Amino acid sequence: MNTESNRYLLIGEFDSFLIGLFSKRGEVIWVSSLEEALNQTGAFTAIMLEKNKFSQEISKELSTHYPQTPIIVSNGDRPNEPPPAVRFVPFYKLLSEEIEREEKLARIELRVEELRRVHSDAKRMLILLHDNPDPDSIASALALRTLLKRNKQTAIIGHLGEKVSRPENVAMIELLEIDLEKLVPKDLKEFDSIALVDVQPTFFGNLLPEVDTVIDHHPPSGSYKARFCEIKSQEGATSTILTCYLRAAQVEISERLATALLYGIKTDTISLNRDANPDDIEAFTFLYPLANLALLRRIERAEMPPKELKSFAQALANYWIQNNILFVNLGKVEREYLIPKMADFSIQVKGIEWSVAFGIVSNTHLVISVRNVGYVKSAGRIVRDLFKDIGSAGGHRSAAKAIVPIKRLKKVIGSTSQASIKKWITEIFSRALVEKTDSDN
């Protein structure tokens, strides 16, 4: 911790031992009255309010005067309707490292209040997901709706793509009774506000140059306008960000929501084995005892239609390896989810550092899923560099995806035959993985 930049404003009667502890954490300004507190200058890391000094009126005045500073009430009992962005912390936590986490949650709670204000006047809002909703995006949308204290009538969860088809995702939607609406672009005008989760506006081309909210864990993509924006690419899942928001706002997380969020983190980090950081682990640990694990097992073991085994058989019969890269061509596929599923499967092959699975979906676009072993170059950066000018692309260090419209693909390579696509994919990835340096993280 950088103690040089920490400043604490303590209001009320505090034990000298506690003041000494905070002095080791940074500069301490100790006052006895609200009037003295309001006469201070400069920014503070946190305001510590002694419980006998707390009242709704005092906290409101402090919040108005110091809008960016979290307020922590020492050893106070949390009222039934606490004021926004005020935390009530037991005395023992003030004496331990727990106070650092409480300060962090208090600062995040200020962000939550900012987020709520953005959508407060909207009678009907849209929580928009990417075109192929996955567990992380679905869970995050459900969490955002809960955080904003809305229901399925006032906050619609929707997407612009095809109907969800991956068995596990279908099972999640059905077993957790999640309403997910399939929309078309003209529907967007019907909403008073729009929030994007697990995706950014550039994914939709020029359709959404300006939105109200963006919450995502993917790296920043292009330029756009958003009244509230939270991009945390260091997190392994957007569900982690929303779990932290819920905890900071002291919102009760139901068993249904905990199950969804746990599954969102589990799938996006492959059970904390891919791109997971301490925040993901903490969120996972927090959610685990709250979730319905029996229901989660039913979701994870969703049945695959027998006819889709044919696509897997074709893929396994049509792979090739070059420079530790395993390529898999699924040809024309009805279900897009088969492509990332094959990429996940292929990266397990001994000696393979990269897997590239691709196929043509709905005869309209080429989908490429990329995986790597995690300690090599950034998959997300590579697919963005390769495909950003001809389609949409993005991802993280060890997992990425690109979508290229067939019409654009034909202009680039001259033909959309399987042989031409296979040759092109092999060449561009082989060249990119040799030329790129590991500075592209």
Secondary structure, DSSP 8 states (H G I E B T S, - for coil): --GGG-EEEEES---HHHHHHHHHHSEEEEESSHHHHHT--S--SEEEEEGGG--HHHHHHHHHHSTTS-EEEET----SS--TTEEEE-HHHHTSTHHHHHHHHHHHHHHHHHHHHHHTT-SSEEEE--SS--HHHHHHHHHHHHHTT--TTTEEEEESSS----HHHHHHHHHTT---EE--GGGGGG-SEEEEESS-GGGGTTS-SEEEEEEESS---S--EEEEEEE-TTSS-HHHHHHHHHHHTT----HHHHHHHHHHHHHHTTTTTSS--HHHHHHHHHHGGGS-HHHHHHHHT----GGGHHHHHHHHTSEEEETTEEEEEEEEES-TTHHHHHHHHHTTSTT-SEEEEEEEETTTEEEEEEEE-SSSS-HHHHHHHHHTTTSEEEE-SSEEEEEEEHHHHHHHHS---HHHHHHHHHHHHHHHHHH--TT--
